[in-house]
Amino acid sequence: MATVWHFYRDSFRNMTWGRPLVWLILLKVFILFAILRVFFFKPAMAGLSDEERSRVVGERLTGEHPEVGDPVPVPETYQP
């Protein structure tokens, strides 16, 4: 395991663009997971109690939740 780590460490040290690329990748990961999550992906069940959350999850799994709607009807001419 140590030899694998040394291989990657020495490879990035000898690369001309190694460190800037690693920092660019880390910055991109930070932007994707930290900033975008805060502004665009709000928790779906924020403010619900544990009982309400379990009820909502159960309804969504069984298809009884109003957001899920009725299942799409299969045409009678369909033959798998």
N, CA, C and O atoms as a Tinker XYZ file with bonds, in Angstrom:
   320  protein
     1  N      0.828000   -1.196000    0.000000    73     2
     2  CA     0.000000    0.000000    0.000000    64     1     3
     3  C      0.869000    1.256000    0.000000    63     2     4     5
     4  O      0.553000    2.243000   -0.664000    81     3
     5  N      1.938000    1.206000    0.733000    73     3     6
     6  CA     2.814000    2.373000    0.802000    64     5     7
     7  C      3.471000    2.640000   -0.542000    63     6     8     9
     8  O      3.716000    3.795000   -0.889000    81     7
     9  N      3.760000    1.592000   -1.305000    73     7    10
    10  CA     4.394000    1.809000   -2.604000    64     9    11
    11  C      3.435000    2.479000   -3.585000    63    10    12    13
    12  O      3.858000    3.270000   -4.428000    81    11
    13  N      2.155000    2.164000   -3.475000    73    11    14
    14  CA     1.170000    2.811000   -4.340000    64    13    15
    15  C      1.088000    4.299000   -4.009000    63    14    16    17
    16  O      1.057000    5.142000   -4.905000    81    15
    17  N      1.054000    4.612000   -2.717000    73    15    18
    18  CA     1.009000    6.013000   -2.299000    64    17    19
    19  C      2.247000    6.757000   -2.785000    63    18    20    21
    20  O      2.135000    7.879000   -3.277000    81    19
    21  N      3.415000    6.155000   -2.656000    73    19    22
    22  CA     4.654000    6.796000   -3.108000    64    21    23
    23  C      4.636000    6.997000   -4.625000    63    22    24    25
    24  O      5.123000    8.011000   -5.124000    81    23
    25  N      4.080000    6.039000   -5.348000    73    23    26
    26  CA     3.984000    6.160000   -6.798000    64    25    27
    27  C      3.173000    7.396000   -7.179000    63    26    28    29
    28  O      3.616000    8.193000   -8.007000    81    27
    29  N      1.985000    7.565000   -6.581000    73    27    30
    30  CA     1.153000    8.727000   -6.897000    64    29    31
    31  C      1.792000   10.029000   -6.419000    63    30    32    33
    32  O      1.755000   11.040000   -7.121000    81    31
    33  N      2.375000   10.000000   -5.224000    73    31    34
    34  CA     3.007000   11.207000   -4.697000    64    33    35
    35  C      4.146000   11.664000   -5.597000    63    34    36    37
    36  O      4.236000   12.844000   -5.935000    81    35
    37  N      5.012000   10.742000   -5.985000    73    35    38
    38  CA     6.150000   11.104000   -6.838000    64    37    39
    39  C      5.697000   11.506000   -8.239000    63    38    40    41
    40  O      6.306000   12.369000   -8.871000    81    39
    41  N      4.628000   10.878000   -8.719000    73    39    42
    42  CA     4.131000   11.226000  -10.051000    64    41    43
    43  C      3.617000   12.662000  -10.079000    63    42    44    45
    44  O      3.908000   13.406000  -11.016000    81    43
    45  N      2.860000   13.054000   -9.065000    73    43    46
    46  CA     2.345000   14.419000   -9.041000    64    45    47
    47  C      3.440000   15.438000   -8.788000    63    46    48    49
    48  O      3.343000   16.576000   -9.246000    81    47
    49  N      4.463000   15.055000   -8.077000    73    47    50
    50  CA     5.566000   15.992000   -7.850000    64    49    51
    51  C      6.335000   16.256000   -9.137000    63    50    52    53
    52  O      6.810000   17.369000   -9.362000    81    51
    53  N      6.457000   15.236000   -9.980000    73    51    54
    54  CA     7.250000   15.374000  -11.203000    64    53    55
    55  C      6.457000   15.961000  -12.361000    63    54    56    57
    56  O      7.045000   16.342000  -13.374000    81    55
    57  N      5.154000   16.042000  -12.237000    73    55    58
    58  CA     4.341000   16.597000  -13.316000    64    57    59
    59  C      4.408000   18.121000  -13.302000    63    58    60    61
    60  O      4.490000   18.746000  -12.244000    81    59
    61  N      4.371000   18.701000  -14.490000    73    59    62
    62  CA     4.380000   20.155000  -14.591000    64    61    63
    63  C      3.054000   20.730000  -14.111000    63    62    64    65
    64  O      3.033000   21.731000  -13.395000    81    63
    65  N      1.951000   20.103000  -14.500000    73    63    66
    66  CA     0.627000   20.604000  -14.173000    64    65    67
    67  C     -0.032000   19.823000  -13.051000    63    66    68    69
    68  O     -1.233000   19.980000  -12.831000    81    67
    69  N      0.704000   18.991000  -12.336000    73    67    70
    70  CA     0.129000   18.113000  -11.326000    64    69    71
    71  C     -0.588000   18.837000  -10.203000    63    70    72    73
    72  O     -1.764000   18.580000   -9.944000    81    71
    73  N      0.103000   19.723000   -9.547000    73    71    74
    74  CA    -0.512000   20.429000   -8.411000    64    73    75
    75  C     -1.663000   21.333000   -8.817000    63    74    76    77
    76  O     -2.704000   21.311000   -8.160000    81    75
    77  N     -1.521000   22.129000   -9.875000    73    75    78
    78  CA    -2.684000   22.945000  -10.265000    64    77    79
    79  C     -3.901000   22.093000  -10.632000    63    78    80    81
    80  O     -5.033000   22.491000  -10.357000    81    79
    81  N     -3.687000   20.940000  -11.244000    73    79    82
    82  CA    -4.816000   20.081000  -11.592000    64    81    83
    83  C     -5.481000   19.506000  -10.348000    63    82    84    85
    84  O     -6.707000   19.419000  -10.280000    81    83
    85  N     -4.681000   19.116000   -9.371000    73    83    86
    86  CA    -5.257000   18.588000   -8.134000    64    85    87
    87  C     -6.065000   19.674000   -7.437000    63    86    88    89
    88  O     -7.161000   19.398000   -6.951000    81    87
    89  N     -5.560000   20.883000   -7.375000    73    87    90
    90  CA    -6.294000   21.968000   -6.739000    64    89    91
    91  C     -7.558000   22.318000   -7.520000    63    90    92    93
    92  O     -8.588000   22.646000   -6.931000    81    91
    93  N     -7.474000   22.247000   -8.845000    73    91    94
    94  CA    -8.653000   22.507000   -9.664000    64    93    95
    95  C     -9.733000   21.448000   -9.432000    63    94    96    97
    96  O    -10.917000   21.776000   -9.353000    81    95
    97  N     -9.333000   20.198000   -9.323000    73    95    98
    98  CA   -10.291000   19.121000   -9.049000    64    97    99
    99  C    -10.912000   19.301000   -7.675000    63    98   100   101
   100  O    -12.126000   19.156000   -7.529000    81    99
   101  N    -10.113000   19.613000   -6.667000    73    99   102
   102  CA   -10.641000   19.827000   -5.323000    64   101   103
   103  C    -11.595000   21.023000   -5.278000    63   102   104   105
   104  O    -12.622000   20.975000   -4.600000    81   103
   105  N    -11.258000   22.089000   -5.995000    73   103   106
   106  CA   -12.143000   23.256000   -6.055000    64   105   107
   107  C    -13.468000   22.892000   -6.725000    63   106   108   109
   108  O    -14.531000   23.316000   -6.272000    81   107
   109  N    -13.405000   22.122000   -7.783000    73   107   110
   110  CA   -14.620000   21.711000   -8.479000    64   109   111
   111  C    -15.499000   20.843000   -7.582000    63   110   112   113
   112  O    -16.716000   21.026000   -7.545000    81   111
   113  N    -14.900000   19.914000   -6.870000    73   111   114
   114  CA   -15.658000   19.062000   -5.960000    64   113   115
   115  C    -16.290000   19.901000   -4.850000    63   114   116   117
   116  O    -17.441000   19.674000   -4.477000    81   115
   117  N    -15.554000   20.853000   -4.331000    73   115   118
   118  CA   -16.102000   21.737000   -3.307000    64   117   119
   119  C    -17.296000   22.515000   -3.840000    63   118   120   121
   120  O    -18.321000   22.620000   -3.167000    81   119
   121  N    -17.169000   23.062000   -5.051000    73   119   122
   122  CA   -18.263000   23.830000   -5.636000    64   121   123
   123  C    -19.484000   22.938000   -5.846000    63   122   124   125
   124  O    -20.607000   23.339000   -5.541000    81   123
   125  N    -19.269000   21.740000   -6.360000    73   123   126
   126  CA   -20.394000   20.857000   -6.643000    64   125   127
   127  C    -21.140000   20.453000   -5.380000    63   126   128   129
   128  O    -22.370000   20.485000   -5.343000    81   127
   129  N    -20.398000   20.075000   -4.346000    73   127   130
   130  CA   -21.052000   19.523000   -3.171000    64   129   131
   131  C    -21.412000   20.557000   -2.114000    63   130   132   133
   132  O    -22.379000   20.355000   -1.380000    81   131
   133  N    -20.697000   21.619000   -2.011000    73   131   134
   134  CA   -20.976000   22.590000   -0.953000    64   133   135
   135  C    -21.873000   23.721000   -1.436000    63   134   136   137
   136  O    -22.944000   23.950000   -0.875000    81   135
   137  N    -21.449000   24.412000   -2.450000    73   135   138
   138  CA   -22.163000   25.610000   -2.869000    64   137   139
   139  C    -23.467000   25.264000   -3.583000    63   138   140   141
   140  O    -24.510000   25.833000   -3.262000    81   139
   141  N    -23.428000   24.342000   -4.546000    73   139   142
   142  CA   -24.647000   24.007000   -5.278000    64   141   143
   143  C    -25.690000   23.374000   -4.378000    63   142   144   145
   144  O    -26.884000   23.618000   -4.550000    81   143
   145  N    -25.263000   22.569000   -3.424000    73   143   146
   146  CA   -26.217000   21.929000   -2.526000    64   145   147
   147  C    -26.924000   22.970000   -1.662000    63   146   148   149
   148  O    -28.124000   22.854000   -1.411000    81   147
   149  N    -26.212000   23.954000   -1.219000    73   147   150
   150  CA   -26.809000   24.967000   -0.342000    64   149   151
   151  C    -27.849000   25.789000   -1.085000    63   150   152   153
   152  O    -28.909000   26.083000   -0.532000    81   151
   153  N    -27.569000   26.167000   -2.328000    73   151   154
   154  CA   -28.450000   27.074000   -3.030000    64   153   155
   155  C    -29.521000   26.400000   -3.883000    63   154   156   157
   156  O    -30.583000   26.984000   -4.099000    81   155
   157  N    -29.272000   25.188000   -4.371000    73   155   158
   158  CA   -30.200000   24.593000   -5.316000    64   157   159
   159  C    -30.896000   23.331000   -4.821000    63   158   160   161
   160  O    -32.001000   23.034000   -5.274000    81   159
   161  N    -30.295000   22.591000   -3.919000    73   159   162
   162  CA   -30.862000   21.319000   -3.496000    64   161   163
   163  C    -31.257000   21.395000   -2.028000    63   162   164   165
   164  O    -30.474000   21.068000   -1.136000    81   163
   165  N    -32.476000   21.829000   -1.801000    73   163   166
   166  CA   -32.988000   21.926000   -0.436000    64   165   167
   167  C    -33.440000   20.548000    0.034000    63   166   168   169
   168  O    -33.891000   19.747000   -0.785000    81   167
   169  N    -33.334000   20.252000    1.308000    73   167   170
   170  CA   -33.824000   18.968000    1.813000    64   169   171
   171  C    -35.323000   18.824000    1.556000    63   170   172   173
   172  O    -36.092000   19.748000    1.823000    81   171
   173  N    -35.736000   17.680000    1.042000    73   171   174
   174  CA   -37.121000   17.468000    0.628000    64   173   175
   175  C    -38.070000   17.415000    1.815000    63   174   176   177
   176  O    -39.223000   17.830000    1.703000    81   175
   177  N    -37.601000   16.911000    2.945000    73   175   178
   178  CA   -38.500000   16.746000    4.091000    64   177   179
   179  C    -38.067000   17.597000    5.278000    63   178   180   181
   180  O    -38.199000   17.179000    6.429000    81   179
   181  N    -37.559000   18.771000    5.002000    73   179   182
   182  CA   -37.136000   19.658000    6.077000    64   181   183
   183  C    -38.358000   20.141000    6.853000    63   182   184   185
   184  O    -39.370000   20.507000    6.255000    81   183
   185  N    -38.267000   20.142000    8.153000    73   183   186
   186  CA   -39.344000   20.635000    8.992000    64   185   187
   187  C    -40.383000   19.594000    9.353000    63   186   188   189
   188  O    -41.341000   19.910000   10.058000    81   187
   189  N    -40.226000   18.361000    8.891000    73   187   190
   190  CA   -41.179000   17.309000    9.237000    64   189   191
   191  C    -40.680000   16.527000   10.446000    63   190   192   193
   192  O    -39.475000   16.388000   10.657000    81   191
   193  N    -41.616000   16.024000   11.228000    73   191   194
   194  CA   -41.229000   15.190000   12.367000    64   193   195
   195  C    -40.847000   13.803000   11.850000    63   194   196   197
   196  O    -41.052000   13.489000   10.677000    81   195
   197  N    -40.294000   12.983000   12.733000    73   195   198
   198  CA   -39.890000   11.637000   12.334000    64   197   199
   199  C    -41.090000   10.808000   11.872000    63   198   200   201
   200  O    -40.984000   10.036000   10.919000    81   199
   201  N    -42.218000   10.968000   12.540000    73   199   202
   202  CA   -43.417000   10.223000   12.144000    64   201   203
   203  C    -43.902000   10.662000   10.761000    63   202   204   205
   204  O    -44.288000    9.832000    9.939000    81   203
   205  N    -43.878000   11.964000   10.516000    73   203   206
   206  CA   -44.308000   12.455000    9.207000    64   205   207
   207  C    -43.351000   12.000000    8.112000    63   206   208   209
   208  O    -43.784000   11.663000    7.010000    81   207
   209  N    -42.064000   11.990000    8.404000    73   207   210
   210  CA   -41.083000   11.523000    7.422000    64   209   211
   211  C    -41.308000   10.056000    7.081000    63   210   212   213
   212  O    -41.293000    9.681000    5.909000    81   211
   213  N    -41.517000    9.225000    8.098000    73   211   214
   214  CA   -41.735000    7.805000    7.825000    64   213   215
   215  C    -43.023000    7.595000    7.035000    63   214   216   217
   216  O    -43.074000    6.712000    6.179000    81   215
   217  N    -44.070000    8.388000    7.303000    73   215   218
   218  CA   -45.318000    8.273000    6.558000    64   217   219
   219  C    -45.118000    8.664000    5.100000    63   218   220   221
   220  O    -45.618000    7.990000    4.199000    81   219
   221  N    -44.387000    9.753000    4.867000    73   219   222
   222  CA   -44.144000   10.223000    3.507000    64   221   223
   223  C    -43.315000    9.202000    2.733000    63   222   224   225
   224  O    -43.615000    8.917000    1.574000    81   223
   225  N    -42.280000    8.650000    3.358000    73   223   226
   226  CA   -41.449000    7.649000    2.687000    64   225   227
   227  C    -42.285000    6.421000    2.354000    63   226   228   229
   228  O    -42.177000    5.884000    1.252000    81   227
   229  N    -43.114000    5.970000    3.284000    73   227   230
   230  CA   -43.978000    4.825000    3.020000    64   229   231
   231  C    -44.943000    5.076000    1.885000    63   230   232   233
   232  O    -45.157000    4.200000    1.048000    81   231
   233  N    -45.534000    6.266000    1.844000    73   231   234
   234  CA   -46.464000    6.600000    0.771000    64   233   235
   235  C    -45.764000    6.663000   -0.580000    63   234   236   237
   236  O    -46.316000    6.233000   -1.593000    81   235
   237  N    -44.564000    7.191000   -0.592000    73   235   238
   238  CA   -43.840000    7.270000   -1.866000    64   237   239
   239  C    -43.400000    5.891000   -2.341000    63   238   240   241
   240  O    -43.378000    5.635000   -3.545000    81   239
   241  N    -43.053000    5.006000   -1.426000    73   239   242
   242  CA   -42.655000    3.659000   -1.820000    64   241   243
   243  C    -43.836000    2.851000   -2.346000    63   242   244   245
   244  O    -43.673000    2.047000   -3.264000    81   243
   245  N    -45.011000    3.052000   -1.783000    73   243   246
   246  CA   -46.172000    2.291000   -2.215000    64   245   247
   247  C    -46.923000    2.965000   -3.357000    63   246   248   249
   248  O    -47.844000    2.367000   -3.914000    81   247
   249  N    -46.560000    4.181000   -3.716000    73   247   250
   250  CA   -47.204000    4.859000   -4.829000    64   249   251
   251  C    -48.487000    5.562000   -4.445000    63   250   252   253
   252  O    -49.252000    5.946000   -5.330000    81   251
   253  N    -48.756000    5.747000   -3.166000    73   251   254
   254  CA   -49.978000    6.402000   -2.723000    64   253   255
   255  C    -49.807000    7.902000   -2.520000    63   254   256   257
   256  O    -50.770000    8.593000   -2.187000    81   255
   257  N    -48.620000    8.403000   -2.712000    73   255   258
   258  CA   -48.355000    9.821000   -2.490000    64   257   259
   259  C    -48.914000   10.633000   -3.644000    63   258   260   261
   260  O    -48.780000   10.222000   -4.797000    81   259
   261  N    -49.540000   11.779000   -3.372000    73   259   262
   262  CA   -50.135000   12.577000   -4.449000    64   261   263
   263  C    -49.130000   13.059000   -5.484000    63   262   264   265
   264  O    -49.501000   13.281000   -6.636000    81   263
   265  N    -47.851000   13.227000   -5.098000    73   263   266
   266  CA   -46.856000   13.679000   -6.062000    64   265   267
   267  C    -46.495000   12.571000   -7.042000    63   266   268   269
   268  O    -46.077000   12.845000   -8.167000    81   267
   269  N    -46.655000   11.331000   -6.619000    73   267   270
   270  CA   -46.295000   10.219000   -7.484000    64   269   271
   271  C    -47.366000   10.023000   -8.549000    63   270   272   273
   272  O    -47.040000    9.784000   -9.712000    81   271
   273  N    -48.636000   10.119000   -8.174000    73   271   274
   274  CA   -49.731000    9.973000   -9.121000    64   273   275
   275  C    -50.019000    8.517000   -9.428000    63   274   276   277
   276  O    -49.407000    7.603000   -8.874000    81   275
   277  N    -50.956000    8.333000  -10.318000    73   275   278
   278  CA   -51.338000    6.985000  -10.714000    64   277   279
   279  C    -50.275000    6.395000  -11.635000    63   278   280   281
   280  O    -49.596000    7.122000  -12.360000    81   279
   281  N    -50.139000    5.080000  -11.599000    73   279   282
   282  CA   -49.183000    4.471000  -12.523000    64   281   283
   283  C    -49.656000    4.643000  -13.967000    63   282   284   285
   284  O    -50.851000    4.755000  -14.241000    81   283
   285  N    -48.708000    4.660000  -14.859000    73   283   286
   286  CA   -49.025000    4.838000  -16.273000    64   285   287
   287  C    -49.706000    3.574000  -16.779000    63   286   288   289
   288  O    -49.167000    2.478000  -16.622000    81   287
   289  N    -50.896000    3.712000  -17.391000    73   287   290
   290  CA   -51.584000    2.513000  -17.882000    64   289   291
   291  C    -50.843000    1.899000  -19.068000    63   290   292   293
   292  O    -50.314000    2.610000  -19.924000    81   291
   293  N    -50.816000    0.579000  -19.102000    73   291   294
   294  CA   -50.159000   -0.132000  -20.195000    64   293   295
   295  C    -51.205000   -0.407000  -21.268000    63   294   296   297
   296  O    -52.268000   -0.945000  -20.958000    81   295
   297  N    -50.931000   -0.054000  -22.520000    73   295   298
   298  CA   -51.899000   -0.312000  -23.584000    64   297   299
   299  C    -52.164000   -1.813000  -23.722000    63   298   300   301
   300  O    -51.278000   -2.634000  -23.488000    81   299
   301  N    -53.388000   -2.156000  -24.104000    73   299   302
   302  CA   -53.753000   -3.562000  -24.224000    64   301   303
   303  C    -53.016000   -4.233000  -25.372000    63   302   304   305
   304  O    -52.869000   -5.455000  -25.378000    81   303
   305  N    -52.555000   -3.463000  -26.336000    73   303   306
   306  CA   -51.856000   -4.039000  -27.475000    64   305   307
   307  C    -50.396000   -4.325000  -27.177000    63   306   308   309
   308  O    -49.690000   -4.865000  -28.029000    81   307
   309  N    -49.928000   -3.976000  -25.990000    73   307   310
   310  CA   -48.531000   -4.179000  -25.625000    64   309   311
   311  C    -48.269000   -5.653000  -25.346000    63   310   312   313
   312  O    -48.974000   -6.279000  -24.554000    81   311
   313  N    -47.266000   -6.194000  -25.993000    73   311   314
   314  CA   -46.872000   -7.589000  -25.765000    64   313   315
   315  C    -45.367000   -7.632000  -25.547000    63   314   316   317
   316  O    -44.606000   -7.366000  -26.477000    81   315
   317  N    -44.927000   -7.959000  -24.349000    73   315   318
   318  CA   -43.476000   -7.961000  -24.095000    64   317   319
   319  C    -42.760000   -9.091000  -24.791000    63   318   320
   320  O    -41.542000   -9.218000  -24.669000    81   319
